[in-house]
Amino acid sequence: MDPVTLAALAGLALVDSTSLGTLVLPLLLLLAPRVDVRRYAAYLAVVGGLYAALGVALVLGAGALRDVVLDLGDVTWLRWVQLVVGVVLLAAGAVGDKVLAWWRRRPGHAERASGGPREGADRAGTWAERLVGPDASYRAVVGVALAAVLVEVASMLPFLAAVGLITAADLPVVGTVGIVAAYAVVMVAPALLLLGVRLALRDRVEAPLARLAAWLRRVTDGAVYWVLAVVGLLVAGDAAGALGLT
C-alpha cells in the first residue's frame, strides 16, 4: 500500500474518531466526578474491536464480490450504477439538512417526537448514564458500545470509504487485518489521548472538555452532510472518468 493511500486512511480514521460513539460519549464519561479508567478503556476496546471486525468482514466480502463481478466480463453497467450512486450521495449532502429540517417542521411531527427520547446529544447522555450510573457494569459497557456501533456505522461514510480503499489495495488477509486494526486504533486514539490529559490535569481541564463535548454534540449531525457530498463527488468523478465523460 502506497504512502498516499495510507495518509488518506489516517485522515479518514481521524474524521471517524470525532463521531458520537468514538469521541462524544467518551468525553461525557471523562466529565464524571470520578473517571473509571478500566471501564473507559473497556468501552474503547469494544468499540475499536467491533469496528475492526466489521471492517475486515466488509473488505473480504467486497473483495469476493469484486472477483465475481470481474468474471462477468463487461462491467460498464456497474460504472453507470456507480455514477448514479455518486450523484445521489452528492445531492443528499447538498440538500439533506434542508429536507430533514422541512420534515421536522411538518404538522404533528413535534407532537409525535415529544413522547420519545431525542436523537444525537440526548442519546449520548442516556448512554453515558448507563456507563457511569448506579447500574453501570461491564455488561452495560458492551451493550452501549454495540449500540453505538450499530447506530452509527451506516452513517460513518469515512469508514465505508476506507473499506473501499483497503479493498482496492488487494492485500492478503493478514495485511487486511493489520491495516483495519490500525485504522480502528487511530479511531480511538484521540479518546485515549483525552483520557491521559484528564488524568494528568484533573479538574483543570474539566471546563475545556465540557466545551469540546458541547461543540461536538452540536456539529456531529451536520458533519454527515458534507461527508456525503465529498464522497458523492469522488464516487461520481471516478465513474465519469472511467466512462470517458470527463
C-alpha positions in Angstrom: 0.0 0.0 0.0 1.5 3.4 -1.1 2.1 6.3 1.3 -0.7 8.4 -0.2 -3.3 5.7 0.5 -2.0 5.3 4.0 -2.3 9.0 4.6 -5.8 9.0 3.2 -6.7 6.2 5.5 -5.2 8.0 8.5 -7.3 11.1 7.6 -10.5 9.1 7.3 -9.8 7.4 10.7 -9.3 10.8 12.4 -12.6 12.0 10.9 -14.3 8.9 12.2 -12.7 9.5 15.6 -14.9 12.5 16.2 -18.2 10.6 16.0 -20.8 10.2 18.8 -19.5 6.8 19.8 -15.8 7.3 19.4 -15.4 10.8 21.0 -18.6 12.5 22.2 -19.6 9.7 24.5 -16.0 9.2 25.9 -15.9 12.9 26.6 -19.1 12.7 28.6 -17.5 9.8 30.6 -14.4 12.0 31.3 -16.7 14.7 32.8 -17.8 12.3 35.5 -16.6 13.3 39.0 -14.6 10.0 39.1 -13.3 8.5 35.9 -13.4 4.7 35.9 -10.3 4.1 33.8 -10.9 0.3 33.4 -14.5 0.8 32.2 -13.5 3.6 29.9 -10.7 1.5 28.4 -13.1 -1.5 28.1 -15.6 0.7 26.2 -13.0 1.9 23.7 -11.6 -1.6 23.3 -15.1 -3.0 22.5 -15.8 -0.1 20.1 -12.5 -0.5 18.3 -12.8 -4.2 18.2 -16.3 -4.1 16.7 -15.2 -1.7 14.0 -12.1 -3.8 13.2 -14.2 -7.0 12.9 -16.8 -5.3 10.8 -14.1 -3.7 8.6 -12.4 -7.0 7.9 -15.7 -8.6 7.1 -16.6 -5.8 4.7 -13.2 -5.8 3.0 -13.2 -9.6 2.5 -16.8 -9.6 1.3 -16.2 -6.7 -1.1 -13.1 -8.4 -2.4 -15.1 -11.6 -3.1 -17.9 -9.6 -4.8 -15.4 -7.8 -6.9 -13.9 -11.1 -8.2 -17.4 -12.3 -9.1 -18.2 -9.1 -11.0 -14.9 -9.2 -12.9 -15.8 -12.8 -14.0 -18.9 -11.3 -15.7 -16.8 -9.6 -18.3 -18.1 -6.2 -19.4 -18.8 -4.1 -16.3 -19.6 -0.8 -17.9 -23.1 -1.0 -16.4 -21.6 -1.1 -13.0 -19.8 2.2 -13.7 -23.2 3.7 -14.6 -24.6 2.4 -11.3 -21.6 4.0 -9.5 -22.3 7.3 -11.3 -25.9 7.3 -10.2 -25.0 6.4 -6.6 -22.4 9.2 -6.6 -24.9 11.8 -7.9 -27.4 10.7 -5.3 -24.9 11.0 -2.5 -23.8 14.4 -3.7 -27.4 15.6 -3.8 -28.1 14.2 -0.4 -25.1 16.0 1.0 -26.2 19.3 -0.6 -29.8 19.3 0.4 -30.1 16.6 3.1 -30.1 19.0 6.0 -32.8 21.2 4.4 -35.0 18.1 3.7 -34.6 17.0 7.3 -35.4 20.4 8.6 -38.6 20.5 6.4 -39.6 17.1 7.7 -39.2 18.1 11.3 -41.4 21.2 10.7 -44.3 19.1 9.4 -47.5 19.4 11.4 -47.7 16.8 14.1 -44.1 15.9 13.9 -43.1 17.7 17.1 -46.0 16.1 18.9 -45.1 12.6 17.8 -41.5 13.1 18.7 -42.1 14.7 22.1 -43.0 11.4 23.7 -39.7 9.7 22.9 -36.1 10.4 23.5 -34.4 12.9 21.4 -31.7 11.8 19.0 -28.0 12.7 18.9 -27.0 14.6 22.0 -29.7 13.1 24.3 -28.9 9.6 23.1 -25.3 10.2 24.2 -26.4 11.4 27.6 -28.6 8.4 28.1 -25.7 6.0 27.1 -23.3 7.9 29.3 -25.6 7.5 32.3 -25.7 3.7 31.7 -21.9 3.7 31.9 -21.4 5.8 35.0 -24.8 5.5 36.8 -25.6 3.3 39.8 -26.4 0.3 37.5 -23.2 0.6 35.5 -21.4 -2.7 34.7 -19.2 -4.3 32.1 -22.3 -5.8 30.6 -23.5 -2.2 30.1 -20.2 -1.3 28.6 -20.5 -4.0 25.9 -24.2 -3.1 25.3 -23.6 0.6 24.9 -20.6 0.0 22.7 -22.5 -2.4 20.5 -25.5 0.1 20.2 -23.2 3.0 19.3 -21.5 1.0 16.5 -24.8 -0.3 15.1 -26.4 3.1 15.2 -23.5 5.0 13.7 -21.8 2.6 11.2 -24.3 3.1 8.4 -23.7 6.9 8.5 -19.9 6.8 9.0 -19.1 7.3 5.4 -15.3 7.8 6.0 -15.3 4.3 7.5 -17.0 2.9 4.4 -14.7 4.9 2.1 -11.7 3.4 4.0 -13.1 -0.1 3.4 -13.2 0.8 -0.3 -9.6 1.9 -0.3 -8.4 -1.2 1.5 -10.4 -3.4 -0.8 -8.9 -1.7 -3.9 -5.4 -2.3 -2.4 -6.0 -6.1 -2.8 -3.9 -7.0 0.2 -3.6 -10.6 1.6 -5.8 -11.4 4.5 -3.0 -10.8 7.1 -2.4 -7.4 5.6 -6.0 -6.5 5.5 -6.4 -7.4 9.2 -3.4 -5.4 10.1 -4.5 -2.3 8.2 -8.1 -2.4 9.5 -6.8 -2.9 13.1 -4.5 0.1 12.7 -7.5 2.1 11.4 -9.5 1.2 14.5 -6.6 2.2 16.8 -6.4 5.6 15.1 -10.2 6.0 15.6 -10.0 5.6 19.3 -6.6 7.3 19.8 -8.0 10.8 20.4 -10.3 9.5 23.2 -7.3 7.7 24.8 -5.2 10.9 24.5 -8.0 12.9 26.2 -8.1 10.3 29.0 -4.4 10.9 29.6 -5.0 14.6 29.7 -7.9 14.3 32.1 -5.9 12.0 34.5 -2.8 14.3 34.3 -4.6 17.7 34.8 -7.7 16.5 36.6 -10.2 19.3 37.3 -8.2 21.9 35.4 -9.4 20.5 32.1 -13.0 19.8 33.1 -14.3 23.1 31.6 -12.4 22.8 28.3 -13.6 19.2 27.9 -17.2 20.2 28.6 -17.0 22.9 25.9 -15.5 20.5 23.5 -18.2 17.9 24.2 -20.9 20.5 23.7 -19.4 21.7 20.4 -19.1 18.1 19.1 -22.7 17.3 20.1 -23.8 20.4 18.0 -21.8 19.6 14.9 -21.9 15.8 14.8 -25.3 15.6 13.0 -24.4 18.3 10.4 -21.0 16.8 9.6 -22.5 13.8 7.8 -23.9 16.0 5.1 -20.6 17.4 3.9 -19.1 13.9 4.2 -21.9 12.7 1.9 -21.2 15.5 -0.6 -17.5 14.8 -0.7 -17.9 11.1 -1.0 -20.5 11.5 -3.7 -18.3 13.9 -5.6 -15.4 11.4 -5.5 -17.6 8.4 -6.5 -19.3 10.2 -9.3 -16.0 11.7 -10.5 -14.3 8.3 -10.6 -17.2 6.8 -12.5 -17.4 9.7 -15.0 -13.7 9.4 -15.7 -13.9 5.6 -16.3 -16.8 6.1 -18.7 -15.0 8.8 -20.6 -17.5 11.6 -19.7 -14.8 14.0 -18.5 
